[in-house]
Every structure is written in C-alpha cells, then in structure tokens.
C-alpha cells in the first residue's frame, strides 16, 4: 500500500475515533438522566486488575491461535516434504 493510502487510512481511523468521542460526549447527559429515571446505577469502571486480566486473556487467545496456525503450517510443510512436492 502506498504512503498516500496509509495516511488516508490513518486519518480515517482518527476521524472515526473523534466522531465516537463526540457522540459519547453528547449522549452522556441523556444516559445520566435515563439512569436517574429508571433507578439503574452506572456500571463501575473495571479495576486495573480486571483490565490486566482481560488483556492477558486476549493475549492468551491470540497466542493459542498463532500457535495453532504455526503448527498447521509446519505439518503442511512436512507433508509436502514427505510427498516430494517442491517447497515454496
């Protein structure tokens, strides 16, 4: 991908993030009013420990996926080697 497309993709991502922040900022007072009327409390922010645990679970899942892919690739290479196919 050339530099112009990379830059455009980056700025589109940033624009999306800013749009999301703006919408959330506009909706915060409505959410507070809704919670007052319905008597539902706001969900607490996850603790630092909970955030770390979530990140670790995500990393674990990603590592498992990468390991499975690497094993499958290795098995395929071995199969091709044993069958005499040319390696790429």
Secondary structure, DSSP 8 states (H G I E B T S, - for coil): --HHHHHHHHHHHHHHHHHHHHHHHHHHHHHHHHHHHHT--------HHHHHHHHHHHHHHHHHHHHHHHHHHHHHHHHHHHHT----
